Amino acid sequence: MAPQPEVFCEEPWTGLFSVNADGSVTFCPCYAKVRIGNLKDSTIQELWNASELVEIRRSFVHGVIPPQCEGQLCPVVVNAHSPTVDDSEA
């Protein structure tokens, strides 16, 4: 398998979350839809530091697409899997 290109997504640090009426909190509600907890059971600080979200951040720090994001149609993942064109070949 070819090495994955280095990728980065700022969303795990800037915070794209949705909070449902039942208190459940989802990170990346448009694409990955990663449920990180519930406001009834956890503080905002605990949700911000949820283990799954920390792992996603760690993956991006290392330039790797996290497993939760693989196969998503978000621009970060799609661009990482798109072939690049060498300007000298164009």
Secondary structure, 3 states (H helix, E strand, C coil): CCCCCCCCCCHHHHCCEEECCCCEEEECCCCCCEEEEECCCCCHHHHHCCHHHHHHHHHHHCCCCCCCCCCCCCHHHHHHHCCCCCCCCC
